[in-house]
Amino acid sequence: MRRLRVGYVPQAKASWKSERLARIRQEAIASLERSGVEVVAPAGLVFTDAEARDLCHEFRRAEVDAVILHFVTFSLGDITPAV
């Protein structure tokens, strides 16, 4: 039986992009992995609905079992509905 596969969506507002937010993203992924799940995550933060839709295609290909939306900062209102 395979491990639970989780899609991770770290949402943020683009104008707030910083090393601190990147670190929060990395810490969240590490925490999920320590819990024993396989994490499918983007290379960086998600700032737009287009990025979220592209990520969802990746989630479908990877056959994720669940999706976690992480509001790293407040984000644009169209990202969550895109997921």
C-alpha positions as CSV (number, residue, x, y, z in Angstrom):
1,M,0.0,0.0,0.0
2,R,1.4,3.4,-0.9
3,R,1.7,6.3,1.4
4,L,-0.9,9.1,1.4
5,R,0.0,11.5,-1.3
6,V,-0.8,15.2,-0.5
7,G,-0.9,18.1,-2.9
8,Y,0.4,21.3,-1.2
9,V,-0.6,24.8,-2.3
10,P,1.3,27.6,-0.6
11,Q,-0.7,30.7,-1.4
12,A,0.7,34.2,-1.0
13,K,0.4,37.7,-2.3
14,A,3.2,38.3,-4.9
15,S,4.1,41.7,-3.5
16,W,5.0,40.1,-0.2
17,K,7.5,37.6,-1.7
18,S,10.5,37.2,0.6
19,E,13.0,34.7,1.9
20,R,10.9,34.4,5.1
21,L,7.9,33.2,3.1
22,A,10.1,30.7,1.2
23,R,11.4,29.4,4.5
24,I,7.8,29.0,5.8
25,R,6.9,27.0,2.7
26,Q,10.0,24.7,3.2
27,E,9.2,24.2,6.8
28,A,5.6,23.2,6.0
29,I,6.7,20.7,3.4
30,A,9.3,19.2,5.8
31,S,6.6,19.0,8.5
32,L,4.2,17.1,6.2
33,E,7.0,14.8,5.1
34,R,7.9,14.0,8.8
35,S,4.3,13.0,9.3
36,G,4.8,10.2,6.7
37,V,2.9,11.6,3.7
38,E,4.3,12.0,0.2
39,V,4.1,15.7,-0.7
40,V,3.5,17.0,-4.2
41,A,4.4,20.7,-4.2
42,P,5.3,23.6,-6.5
43,A,8.9,24.9,-6.7
44,G,7.8,28.1,-5.1
45,L,4.8,30.0,-3.8
46,V,1.6,30.2,-5.7
47,F,0.6,33.8,-6.6
48,T,-2.0,33.6,-9.3
49,D,-5.0,31.5,-10.3
50,A,-3.2,30.4,-13.5
51,E,-0.3,29.0,-11.3
52,A,-2.9,27.3,-9.1
53,R,-4.6,25.7,-12.2
54,D,-1.3,24.5,-13.5
55,L,-0.5,23.0,-10.1
56,C,-3.9,21.2,-10.1
57,H,-3.0,19.5,-13.4
58,E,0.2,18.3,-11.7
59,F,-1.9,17.0,-8.8
60,R,-4.1,15.0,-11.2
61,R,-1.0,13.5,-12.9
62,A,0.4,12.6,-9.5
63,E,-2.9,11.2,-8.4
64,V,-2.9,13.0,-5.0
65,D,-5.3,11.8,-2.3
66,A,-5.8,15.2,-0.7
67,V,-5.0,18.9,-1.2
68,I,-3.8,21.3,1.5
69,L,-4.2,25.0,0.9
70,H,-1.7,27.0,3.0
71,F,-2.3,30.7,3.3
72,V,1.3,31.7,3.8
73,T,0.0,35.3,3.6
74,F,-3.4,36.5,2.5
75,S,-3.7,35.8,-1.2
76,L,-5.7,36.9,-4.2
77,G,-9.3,35.7,-3.9
78,D,-9.3,33.8,-7.2
79,I,-6.6,31.3,-6.2
80,T,-8.7,29.2,-3.9
81,P,-11.6,28.7,-6.3
82,A,-9.1,27.8,-9.0
83,V,-8.0,24.8,-6.9
